[in-house]
Amino acid sequence: MKESVYKFVELVGTHPDSWEKAAASAVRLAAKRYTDLRIAEVTELDMQIYGGAVVNYRAKVKISYKWETEETEGEPSK
C-alpha cells in the first residue's frame, strides 16, 4: 500500500440559519481551493449576536486534505 500524508487547514464557516450550514459552507469553500479533501471535524461552535438576536452561526472546522510532495510548504494543492 502506498504511503499518504495529509495536511490540515482550520476554517470558520458562517451562516445565518444553522451551525450545520455554517460547517458545510466552510467545506464547500475549502473544496474550491484544496483538492482531495478527506475529513472535516467541527471543533467549535458559536454564534454572532447583534441587538440581542443571533445573526450568524459559526462553525470552526478542521479539514484534512492529501498533501502532495511537489507542494511547497504553506501552499494549498491545486
N, C-alpha and C positions, 0 to 999 in steps of 0.2 A: 504494500500500500504506500502511495506517495505521501510524503510529509506535507503538512499545511501549516501556515502561520496566519493568525488573524489579528487585526488591529481593532481598537475601539475608538469611537467618537461619541462624545456626550452632547446631546442637543436638548433644547427646551421647546416643545411644541405648544402652541396656544390655540384655543378655540372657544367661542362664546357659548357653546352648547353643552359640552361634556369633556371629562378627562379622557375618555376613550377616543373621541375625535381629535383631541389635542395630541395624544400619543401617535395616532395614525397620521396626523399632519407632519410630525417630525420624521416618521419613517418615509412617508411619501416624498418629502423634500430631500432626505438623505439618498434615496434611490436615484435622484436626478444627478447627484454628484459622485456617489460611490457605486462601484459595481460589486456584484456577488455578495449582497447583504446576507447575513446568516441569522443573527439573534438580536432581538430588541428587548431590553429589560427596562421596565419602568422602575426608576429608583426613588422618585419623589413626586408627590402631587401637591399642588397648592392652588389658590385662587387669587385673582386680582380683584380687589374690591374698590368701588368708586361710589360715593354717596350712600353707603350702607348696603349696596347691592353688588352681587357678583357680576363682573363684566367679562371676565375671561377665566377659563380653566387652564391650568398649566401643568404639563407633564414633563418631568426631566427623564430623558430616555437615553440609555447607554446602548449603542448599536455596534455590532461587530461586523466586519467585512473581511474577506480574504485578502491578505496582503501579498502582492506580487513582488518578487525580489528586484525587479527592474525599477521599482518606485524609488524616488529619493525621499529621505526622511521628512515627514511632515506634510507631504503632498498626497492628495487622495488619488485612488486609482481612477482611471478614465474609462 
